């Protein structure tokens, strides 16, 4: 079964999504097309990378993932096709691939397939689709481009830790306005474990990891690990980002309680104090 996914910032108001899907079905009627998201913030490759990083592995090996973000080809941004962990990724190399992959990909090539449209403003439809269909039909990367691509590297923000705790940041705000941080469960378990702690985010705090959102009363703050094993801060059945006034890239700190007591800082649990 040929599966092609779409991740774009096109929204659902214009014809762009339908046009890309129509081109796929025109060339491969039996293809299964899956929408990852068409509501990525405009031009935000970092958000698109976050979505793909956490979703691609749930698809079968051999799936082709089209990335319709910042697709204009320039002297500095090339169109590439990348093989990673048995999956194919096609898009413009503005650094997004380095944010998706944890390790070096198996192979990457510069696309040499023709651009079919008279304009170069819709590369996903006019170039990426053709390459995706070729791969879905069994073509190799060498048939799409024989030059080995040197992918642009873009550094992601990683959490810092020491014996006192962890410092991270908000890297994603989901549809429910839950605040997803870059602190993985593995790091939390290593540094904090079962010891008492205090999580602080822009003056708000909590000191217990919940199993689910309903562990606290409605509209109260909580922290928990989501399905992607990243620490998140949320309000039960409420919008944390807007109600708490928290934005992307805001810092978050998780300190061991013993370190707070040593420095004589107050022991805050669920509050809106700005004392941290």
N, C-alpha and C positions, 0 to 999 in steps of 0.2 A: 504493500500500500504506500503510495507516494503522499507524503505530508509536507506542506509548505506553511510556515507561520508568518504572520505579518506583525511587525511592531513599528508604529509610526506616530507622528504628531499631527496627523491630518484632521482629527476630530471626526464628527459624523454629519457635518452640515453640507459638505461639498461632495463632488462626484469622485474624488480621488480613490477612496477605498474600493468602490464598485468598479472603477476603471482598471485598477490593478488586478482585482479578482477576475474580472472579465477576460483580461489578457491571459491569465493563467489558465482559465477554463477553455479559452479558445485554442491554446496550444496543447493542453492536457486535460481533457474533459473528466478524466477519472481521478484527478487530484483531489485530495482532502485539504481544504484551506482552513487554518485556525487563526483567529484573531487573538494575539496576546494583549495588545492595547493599541487604540488609536487616539488616546488622550494623554500621551506624554506631553509634558510642558514643551511649548515650541522651542526647537533647537537644543533641547536639553539631553545631550548624549549620556550624561551621568545617570539620569533617571532611567533612560532606556536600558542602559547597561545593568542597572540594579534589577529591573524586571526580567531581563533575559538570563542573568546569572542565576536567578532563583527558579526559573521555569524550564529552561531547555532540557535539563536532565530527566524531566517527567515525560518526555517524548521518546519514541523509539529511535534507536541509532539509525542514521541515514536521513533524519529529518533535515529539511533545509529551512533556515531562519532568515527571512528578509528583513532588513533594518532600513526603514524609510525616515531617517533623521539626518539632517544636514547632508543631503545626497549630492550636492553640486561638486563636480570634479574640478580641481584647480591644480596649479603647479605644486601645491603643498599637500593637497588631499587627493588620494588615489582611490579608485574603486577596486576592492579586493574581494576574494573569496577565501575563506579560511576553514580548514578542517581541524576540529578540536573535539576530543572525547567522542569521536564517532559521529559528530554532528557537523553540518555545513552552515556557515554564516556568511551572508553577502551584504555588503554595505560600503559606505565611504569611510576610509581609515582616518578619522580625526582623533584617534586615541581610544575610541569606544571599545575596541577589541581587547585592549590591555586591561580594561576595567571589568570585562566579562569573565576573562579567563584567569584561573589561579596559577596556571603554569604555561609554559611555552606551547603553542599549538603544534600539532603534528606537521602541518604544512599550510602555507599561505601563498597565493599567487595574485598578481595584478591581472584584473580582468582585461582580456583582449577581444572579447565578444563585441559585435557591433552595437552601436547605440541606434535604435530603430526609429526614433522620433525625429521630426524636423527641428525640434527645440531640445535643449539639454536641461530643461527645468524639471522634468519628471523621470528621472533616471530609474526609479524603482519600477515603474511600468515599462519603460522603454529599453532597459538594459538588464536590471536585476532579475526580472521575471524570466527572460530568455535563458539566463545562466541557471536559474533555479530549476527550470524545466529540464534542461540538459542533465543536471545532476540527478534529478528525480528519476530520469529515464536510464540512469546508469553510467553517465559520462564521468571521466576522471577529472581531477583538477587540472591536469596538464592539457586537457582539451579546451579549457577556458582561458588559460594563460600560462605560458612556460617560464615566465620570469619569477623567481622566488621573491616574495614581497618581504620587505623589512618593515614590520608594523610600527606605527607611531606609539610611543610609550607615554602614558598619562598616569601619574601617581594618584592613588586613592588615599584618603585619610584613614590611617589605622589607629586604633585605640592604644593609649600608653598605659602602662601599669608598673607598679612597684609594690613593696611590702605594705604600703598604706592603703592601696586601692587601685581603682581604674578611672581613667579620664577618657571620655569618648565624645561623640557628637550625634546629633540627629541627622540621618542621611536620607530619610524618606518619610513622607506623610501619606498614608493610604487613603482610600475612599472614605473611611470612617473617621479620618483625621487622627488616627492613632499615630504616635510618634515612634518611628523605627530608628533604633540607634545602630552604630557599628560595633557594638559589644556582643560578641558571640557567647553562647552558653559555655563553650569550652574554656574561654578565658575567665569568665565569671566563676566557674567551678574551680579553676586553678587558683585564683587569687582570693576569692571570697568564700567559696564553698558553703558550709553551713554556719559560718560565723555571723554574728549580728553585724548589720551594716546600715548605712543611711545613703539613699540615692537622692541626689539633689539636681534639679533641672530648673534653672531660671527662678529660683526662690521657692519652688514647690518640691516636696520631698515625700518619700515613702521608705519603709524599712522592712518590707516583706515581699517575697516573690509569690505572686498568686498563680494558681493553676488555671483559672479562667476568669473572664470579665465579671461574671456574676458573683465572684467571691466577696465583692464589696457592694454596698448599697448603690443604687443608681446615682450617677453624677459624681461619685467619689473617685479619687485618683487611685491608680494601681500600677504596678509593673509586673510584667510576665514575659516569658519567652514565647514568641509566635511560632508558626509552623516552619519558619525558615531558621529557627534557633538563634534569632537575634533578639536582644533585650529591647522591649518596647515599653513606653509609658502611655497609658490610656485613661479615659474616663468611662465608667460603665454606662453604656447607652447614651453617650454624649460625645461632643466633638472636642477632643483635647487640644488640638492645635489652636483653634480660634478662641476657645473659652479660656485657655491658659496663656494665650498670647505668645506661643512658641513657634519658631520658624525653622526651616532647614538650616543646618550648620550650627545651631545653638549648642553650646557645650553641655555635657552631662558628667557628673562625678558620682562614683560609687566608693565611699570610704568605709573602711572597717570601723565598727563602733568604738573599739578600744583606742583607735587613733584619734577619734573625735574627742573622747573623754580625756586623753592625754593632753590635748590642746585646749581643754575646757570649753569646747564648743557645745551648744545646746543639743539635747537629744530630741530631735524633731521626728515625728512619724508622718502623719498625714496633715499637712498644713499648707498655708500660702505665705509663710514667713519668708522674709528676705534676709534672714540672719546668716545664711551660709556664705 
